[in-house]
Amino acid sequence: MKINNRPEVILKLARQFMESRILLSAAEMNIFSHLDGTPSTAKDLANRLPVDLRGLTILLDALTAMDLLSKHKDTYITAADAVPFLTAKSPQSVLPMLHHAAHLWESWSEITSKVKKQCPLTQSRRAHGCIGRSFQTLMHQVLRSR
């Protein structure tokens, strides 16, 4: 199926990374576990993590807009239907997969520089410094971080 290549379609493709990055950053900072069953203000959470209050507030509001957090007045809490999948203590948690995706984000973010290096597309790519850690190494790190 061919996509109609209009400017709004192309721009939508370019912006699709934003919600992913918001989710991955929250997972990396373990925000959902911090807010599991314990409502917190941005200020209190910023002090516990410790992170920048303004940046955290923007992130929390974005997560709220994505329905991953709930907000009442100035307190945030992980959305009830997200708790099983986004908190560290849950056996259904997808956090290890999100941590792996965050590692992949780093590798994929280097595509432009790797292409500009004119890396050979052969088995010798590793010798030329053109690829990062293997999938197995990343999975080992994800499992070790649990």
Order of alpha helices (4+ residues) and beta strands (2+ residues): alpha-alpha-alpha-beta-alpha-alpha-beta-beta-alpha-alpha-alpha-alpha
